Amino acid sequence: MVMRMLLIEPYDDLSYTIGLFLEDLGHEFDLVSDATPCGGSLAKGRYGCILINVDQNSDQWRDHGLRLADTASRNHTPVVMIADHNLDAATAKSKGWTALQKPFTLENLESAIAHAVASV
């Protein structure tokens, strides 16, 4: 199923790679590299799925991704949390979001999106 995605990823190399994966899967996407101002983009029905870098290790990024995922979930928008570490993945799973741990393949991304969409 092709849908419009929101990718919230602060690192250029990762956003480029994930963007290529999304294009290969046939999805359209908007990219946001700063989590702070994008809360308004999470309106219900605007996106079929939101992919968010958890990155709890960055002082600038800490908890922004988690707050955005909470907002998206309240709007019944599927969330895939992209996790660097087991702790980040565990945090995402404990909140009921689909966790996609780095490194991942195109197939892993496709499966995570399908799981998140089916879970809502």
Z-matrix of the N, CA and C atoms (Angstrom, degrees):
N
C 1 1.439
C 2 1.530 1 108.95
N 3 1.306 2 116.89 1 122.44
C 4 1.454 3 122.84 2 -179.86
C 5 1.526 4 108.67 3 -87.06
N 6 1.340 5 116.00 4 134.69
C 7 1.464 6 119.98 5 -179.28
C 8 1.521 7 110.50 6 -148.50
N 9 1.305 8 115.42 7 169.54
C 10 1.459 9 122.44 8 175.31
C 11 1.525 10 108.05 9 -89.65
N 12 1.329 11 115.37 10 131.80
C 13 1.458 12 122.58 11 -176.98
C 14 1.524 13 109.76 12 -117.28
N 15 1.322 14 114.48 13 158.50
C 16 1.453 15 121.32 14 167.88
C 17 1.519 16 105.93 15 -116.80
N 18 1.332 17 116.22 16 122.30
C 19 1.456 18 122.34 17 177.77
C 20 1.526 19 107.80 18 -107.39
N 21 1.327 20 116.36 19 118.49
C 22 1.458 21 122.21 20 178.73
C 23 1.527 22 106.35 21 -109.96
N 24 1.329 23 115.29 22 101.23
C 25 1.470 24 121.89 23 -172.44
C 26 1.526 25 109.14 24 -144.67
N 27 1.338 26 118.35 25 118.25
C 28 1.459 27 120.63 26 -175.79
C 29 1.524 28 115.37 27 -80.83
N 30 1.312 29 118.37 28 -14.09
C 31 1.462 30 120.77 29 -174.44
C 32 1.527 31 110.89 30 -102.10
N 33 1.326 32 116.17 31 122.54
C 34 1.464 33 121.97 32 -174.45
C 35 1.521 34 113.20 33 -56.05
N 36 1.330 35 117.72 34 -47.08
C 37 1.465 36 120.05 35 -177.78
C 38 1.529 37 111.48 36 -61.88
N 39 1.320 38 116.29 37 -41.74
C 40 1.463 39 119.54 38 179.26
C 41 1.522 40 111.42 39 -70.01
N 42 1.317 41 117.92 40 -41.39
C 43 1.463 42 119.13 41 179.81
C 44 1.525 43 110.35 42 -63.81
N 45 1.313 44 117.09 43 -36.26
C 46 1.466 45 120.51 44 177.51
C 47 1.532 46 110.53 45 -64.18
N 48 1.329 47 116.09 46 -47.77
C 49 1.468 48 120.63 47 -178.55
C 50 1.531 49 111.40 48 -64.99
N 51 1.322 50 116.70 49 -47.44
C 52 1.467 51 120.14 50 -179.80
C 53 1.523 52 109.64 51 -64.35
N 54 1.334 53 117.27 52 -38.36
C 55 1.460 54 121.05 53 176.63
C 56 1.523 55 111.98 54 -59.79
N 57 1.323 56 116.71 55 -42.23
C 58 1.470 57 120.03 56 176.52
C 59 1.523 58 111.17 57 -62.46
N 60 1.327 59 116.82 58 -41.60
C 61 1.461 60 120.83 59 177.10
C 62 1.527 61 110.54 60 -60.41
N 63 1.332 62 116.63 61 -46.70
C 64 1.465 63 120.03 62 -179.69
C 65 1.522 64 111.02 63 -61.36
N 66 1.325 65 116.90 64 -41.38
C 67 1.469 66 120.37 65 177.43
C 68 1.522 67 110.79 66 -63.84
N 69 1.342 68 117.23 67 -41.89
C 70 1.468 69 120.73 68 177.53
C 71 1.523 70 111.52 69 -60.22
N 72 1.332 71 116.51 70 -31.94
C 73 1.463 72 121.06 71 178.42
C 74 1.529 73 112.06 72 -83.02
N 75 1.336 74 116.57 73 -3.61
C 76 1.460 75 121.11 74 176.75
C 77 1.519 76 114.49 75 88.65
N 78 1.320 77 117.94 76 7.87
C 79 1.460 78 121.08 77 -178.51
C 80 1.524 79 111.71 78 -87.68
N 81 1.312 80 115.18 79 149.93
C 82 1.454 81 121.59 80 168.98
C 83 1.519 82 106.34 81 -95.32
N 84 1.346 83 117.19 82 153.53
C 85 1.460 84 118.06 83 -179.57
C 86 1.517 85 111.09 84 -153.98
N 87 1.305 86 113.34 85 153.65
C 88 1.449 87 122.34 86 169.82
C 89 1.518 88 106.29 87 -107.86
N 90 1.325 89 115.93 88 143.30
C 91 1.454 90 121.52 89 -178.87
C 92 1.519 91 109.84 90 -113.52
N 93 1.324 92 115.33 91 131.26
C 94 1.461 93 122.43 92 174.16
C 95 1.519 94 106.37 93 -124.34
N 96 1.330 95 116.94 94 127.30
C 97 1.461 96 119.93 95 -177.90
C 98 1.524 97 112.85 96 -102.74
N 99 1.324 98 117.22 97 -3.32
C 100 1.464 99 121.52 98 178.59
C 101 1.521 100 107.77 99 -131.21
N 102 1.300 101 116.81 100 118.48
C 103 1.463 102 121.41 101 -173.37
C 104 1.521 103 113.17 102 -70.99
N 105 1.298 104 117.79 103 -24.93
C 106 1.461 105 120.84 104 -172.14
C 107 1.525 106 114.30 105 -58.66
N 108 1.339 107 120.12 106 -52.22
C 109 1.463 108 118.93 107 -173.55
C 110 1.522 109 115.96 108 -88.31
N 111 1.315 110 119.60 109 4.32
C 112 1.465 111 118.36 110 -170.19
C 113 1.520 112 113.96 111 -96.53
N 114 1.312 113 119.57 112 10.25
C 115 1.453 114 121.40 113 179.31
C 116 1.514 115 113.30 114 -56.14
N 117 1.327 116 117.92 115 -35.56
C 118 1.459 117 121.63 116 179.47
C 119 1.513 118 113.67 117 -68.11
N 120 1.321 119 116.95 118 -18.31
C 121 1.467 120 120.99 119 179.50
C 122 1.518 121 112.84 120 -77.60
N 123 1.311 122 116.63 121 -4.53
C 124 1.457 123 120.37 122 -173.57
C 125 1.523 124 113.32 123 -96.89
N 126 1.320 125 117.04 124 20.00
C 127 1.464 126 120.92 125 -179.58
C 128 1.522 127 110.17 126 -60.77
N 129 1.315 128 115.13 127 143.51
C 130 1.460 129 122.00 128 -178.26
C 131 1.530 130 110.84 129 -54.99
N 132 1.312 131 115.79 130 132.10
C 133 1.452 132 121.96 131 175.23
C 134 1.512 133 115.36 132 84.69
N 135 1.307 134 117.73 133 -6.30
C 136 1.466 135 119.88 134 -177.86
C 137 1.526 136 111.68 135 -73.99
N 138 1.344 137 115.72 136 -37.33
C 139 1.461 138 120.76 137 -178.73
C 140 1.518 139 110.09 138 -127.80
N 141 1.335 140 115.37 139 145.46
C 142 1.454 141 120.80 140 176.96
C 143 1.510 142 112.57 141 -75.64
N 144 1.343 143 116.45 142 -24.07
C 145 1.450 144 122.04 143 179.56
C 146 1.529 145 108.01 144 -164.61
N 147 1.328 146 115.48 145 148.53
C 148 1.457 147 120.99 146 178.16
C 149 1.516 148 108.10 147 -121.38
N 150 1.333 149 115.68 148 128.33
C 151 1.460 150 121.65 149 177.51
C 152 1.521 151 107.63 150 -108.04
N 153 1.335 152 116.87 151 124.40
C 154 1.459 153 121.94 152 -173.40
C 155 1.523 154 110.03 153 -128.29
N 156 1.326 155 116.54 154 130.04
C 157 1.449 156 121.19 155 171.43
C 158 1.525 157 107.87 156 -72.98
N 159 1.323 158 117.24 157 123.07
C 160 1.461 159 121.31 158 -179.32
C 161 1.525 160 109.94 159 -68.30
N 162 1.310 161 117.89 160 -54.85
C 163 1.465 162 127.22 161 178.61
C 164 1.525 163 114.12 162 35.11
N 165 1.305 164 116.41 163 65.76
C 166 1.457 165 121.55 164 178.45
C 167 1.528 166 112.17 165 -76.01
N 168 1.323 167 118.01 166 -5.24
C 169 1.457 168 121.20 167 -177.53
C 170 1.518 169 113.32 168 -88.36
N 171 1.294 170 118.47 169 -13.88
C 172 1.458 171 122.09 170 -178.58
C 173 1.522 172 110.13 171 -92.32
N 174 1.333 173 116.44 172 127.82
C 175 1.465 174 119.79 173 179.22
C 176 1.527 175 111.82 174 -60.14
N 177 1.336 176 117.18 175 -38.93
C 178 1.464 177 120.91 176 -179.80
C 179 1.522 178 112.02 177 -68.66
N 180 1.304 179 116.45 178 -32.79
C 181 1.461 180 122.20 179 -169.68
C 182 1.521 181 112.39 180 -100.98
N 183 1.338 182 116.57 181 -17.00
C 184 1.459 183 122.41 182 -172.87
C 185 1.525 184 111.55 183 -49.38
N 186 1.285 185 116.35 184 126.70
C 187 1.466 186 126.03 185 175.92
C 188 1.527 187 115.05 186 70.25
N 189 1.327 188 119.56 187 -12.26
C 190 1.469 189 120.04 188 177.23
C 191 1.529 190 110.21 189 -61.71
N 192 1.335 191 116.10 190 -47.08
C 193 1.453 192 119.83 191 -179.68
C 194 1.514 193 112.39 192 -61.57
N 195 1.334 194 116.42 193 -39.28
C 196 1.463 195 120.13 194 179.49
C 197 1.528 196 110.94 195 -65.87
N 198 1.324 197 116.77 196 -41.07
C 199 1.467 198 119.85 197 178.35
C 200 1.529 199 111.42 198 -65.44
N 201 1.329 200 116.79 199 -39.84
C 202 1.465 201 119.67 200 178.02
C 203 1.529 202 110.70 201 -65.46
N 204 1.313 203 117.01 202 -40.10
C 205 1.470 204 120.23 203 177.97
C 206 1.524 205 110.44 204 -63.44
N 207 1.328 206 117.48 205 -40.09
C 208 1.469 207 120.70 206 176.07
C 209 1.521 208 110.95 207 -59.11
N 210 1.328 209 116.50 208 -45.52
C 211 1.464 210 121.08 209 179.74
C 212 1.523 211 110.76 210 -62.30
N 213 1.315 212 117.20 211 -46.41
C 214 1.466 213 120.88 212 179.25
C 215 1.525 214 110.77 213 -61.10
N 216 1.327 215 116.89 214 -42.67
C 217 1.465 216 120.60 215 -179.71
C 218 1.519 217 111.87 216 -62.53
N 219 1.325 218 116.42 217 -41.47
C 220 1.472 219 119.48 218 177.93
C 221 1.526 220 110.90 219 -61.56
N 222 1.335 221 116.72 220 -27.59
C 223 1.463 222 121.44 221 177.83
C 224 1.531 223 112.25 222 -90.98
N 225 1.329 224 116.15 223 9.49
C 226 1.473 225 122.70 224 178.55
C 227 1.518 226 112.23 225 60.17
N 228 1.326 227 116.33 226 36.97
C 229 1.456 228 121.78 227 175.42
C 230 1.525 229 107.78 228 -101.92
N 231 1.331 230 118.12 229 129.80
C 232 1.463 231 121.04 230 179.27
C 233 1.531 232 111.40 231 -60.06
N 234 1.331 233 116.09 232 141.63
C 235 1.458 234 122.27 233 -177.57
C 236 1.522 235 109.90 234 -126.30
N 237 1.336 236 115.96 235 132.21
C 238 1.459 237 122.90 236 169.14
C 239 1.521 238 106.06 237 -115.89
N 240 1.318 239 116.36 238 120.16
C 241 1.457 240 121.97 239 178.01
C 242 1.520 241 108.91 240 -96.27
N 243 1.316 242 116.17 241 121.23
C 244 1.464 243 122.22 242 179.22
C 245 1.526 244 107.08 243 -89.00
N 246 1.319 245 116.34 244 115.47
C 247 1.465 246 121.79 245 -170.29
C 248 1.525 247 111.66 246 -112.31
N 249 1.336 248 114.68 247 137.94
C 250 1.463 249 120.98 248 175.52
C 251 1.522 250 112.24 249 -82.43
N 252 1.313 251 116.33 250 -34.18
C 253 1.456 252 121.30 251 -169.62
C 254 1.522 253 110.96 252 -132.60
N 255 1.329 254 114.99 253 165.09
C 256 1.467 255 120.31 254 177.71
C 257 1.519 256 111.29 255 -58.92
N 258 1.336 257 117.41 256 -38.42
C 259 1.461 258 120.70 257 -179.98
C 260 1.519 259 110.85 258 -62.40
N 261 1.333 260 116.86 259 -44.23
C 262 1.460 261 120.39 260 177.61
C 263 1.522 262 111.12 261 -62.09
N 264 1.322 263 116.82 262 -43.33
C 265 1.467 264 120.86 263 179.28
C 266 1.523 265 110.66 264 -63.99
N 267 1.314 266 116.76 265 -40.79
C 268 1.467 267 120.58 266 179.15
C 269 1.525 268 110.96 267 -64.96
N 270 1.321 269 117.06 268 -40.21
C 271 1.463 270 121.10 269 177.52
C 272 1.522 271 110.08 270 -60.98
N 273 1.328 272 116.74 271 -46.84
C 274 1.469 273 121.16 272 179.93
C 275 1.523 274 110.77 273 -60.47
N 276 1.314 275 116.84 274 -47.55
C 277 1.469 276 120.81 275 -178.62
C 278 1.525 277 111.51 276 -63.87
N 279 1.329 278 117.09 277 -37.31
C 280 1.468 279 120.08 278 -179.12
C 281 1.528 280 111.58 279 -65.57
N 282 1.320 281 116.69 280 -23.35
C 283 1.468 282 121.79 281 178.88
C 284 1.531 283 111.64 282 -90.62
N 285 1.346 284 116.66 283 -3.73
C 286 1.452 285 120.73 284 178.64
C 287 1.523 286 114.41 285 90.73
N 288 1.331 287 117.76 286 11.30
C 289 1.457 288 121.01 287 179.25
C 290 1.516 289 109.68 288 -95.29
N 291 1.302 290 116.40 289 157.58
C 292 1.455 291 121.88 290 175.68
C 293 1.524 292 107.78 291 -78.33
N 294 1.327 293 116.55 292 128.02
C 295 1.467 294 121.48 293 178.30
C 296 1.519 295 109.37 294 -102.52
N 297 1.310 296 115.17 295 135.03
C 298 1.463 297 123.07 296 176.07
C 299 1.516 298 106.31 297 -122.60
N 300 1.327 299 116.11 298 108.58
C 301 1.458 300 119.61 299 -174.22
C 302 1.521 301 111.31 300 -91.38
N 303 1.330 302 115.76 301 136.68
C 304 1.460 303 122.49 302 175.95
C 305 1.519 304 108.98 303 -75.32
N 306 1.319 305 118.00 304 147.27
C 307 1.464 306 127.63 305 -9.07
C 308 1.525 307 110.19 306 -76.12
N 309 1.325 308 116.29 307 154.47
C 310 1.459 309 119.85 308 -179.65
C 311 1.527 310 109.52 309 -139.62
N 312 1.313 311 114.38 310 162.94
C 313 1.460 312 121.61 311 -179.37
C 314 1.527 313 109.69 312 -104.02
N 315 1.310 314 115.83 313 171.87
C 316 1.454 315 121.88 314 174.52
C 317 1.528 316 110.17 315 -57.11
N 318 1.320 317 116.24 316 -41.56
C 319 1.461 318 121.09 317 -179.89
C 320 1.526 319 111.35 318 -65.62
N 321 1.343 320 117.24 319 -39.20
C 322 1.463 321 120.67 320 176.85
C 323 1.523 322 110.84 321 -62.17
N 324 1.334 323 116.37 322 -42.33
C 325 1.462 324 120.99 323 179.71
C 326 1.528 325 110.35 324 -64.23
N 327 1.309 326 116.16 325 -45.89
C 328 1.463 327 120.39 326 179.37
C 329 1.525 328 110.91 327 -59.99
N 330 1.319 329 117.11 328 -42.63
C 331 1.457 330 121.56 329 179.64
C 332 1.529 331 111.37 330 -66.24
N 333 1.330 332 117.41 331 -41.39
C 334 1.455 333 121.24 332 -179.88
C 335 1.533 334 111.26 333 -63.84
N 336 1.312 335 116.88 334 -41.72
C 337 1.469 336 121.12 335 178.07
C 338 1.523 337 109.76 336 -63.63
N 339 1.321 338 116.87 337 -47.26
C 340 1.463 339 120.66 338 -179.90
C 341 1.532 340 110.55 339 -60.64
N 342 1.315 341 117.35 340 -41.26
C 343 1.469 342 121.10 341 179.36
C 344 1.525 343 111.20 342 -64.50
N 345 1.336 344 116.44 343 -44.86
C 346 1.465 345 120.32 344 -179.43
C 347 1.526 346 111.49 345 -62.65
N 348 1.318 347 115.97 346 -43.14
C 349 1.469 348 120.87 347 -178.83
C 350 1.538 349 110.21 348 -66.27
N 351 1.308 350 117.00 349 -39.82
C 352 1.465 351 120.90 350 -179.92
C 353 1.526 352 111.97 351 -70.75
N 354 1.335 353 117.15 352 -22.57
C 355 1.459 354 121.37 353 -176.26
C 356 1.529 355 113.63 354 -81.62
N 357 1.326 356 117.24 355 -14.07
C 358 1.480 357 120.30 356 -176.36
C 359 1.499 358 110.64 357 -89.40
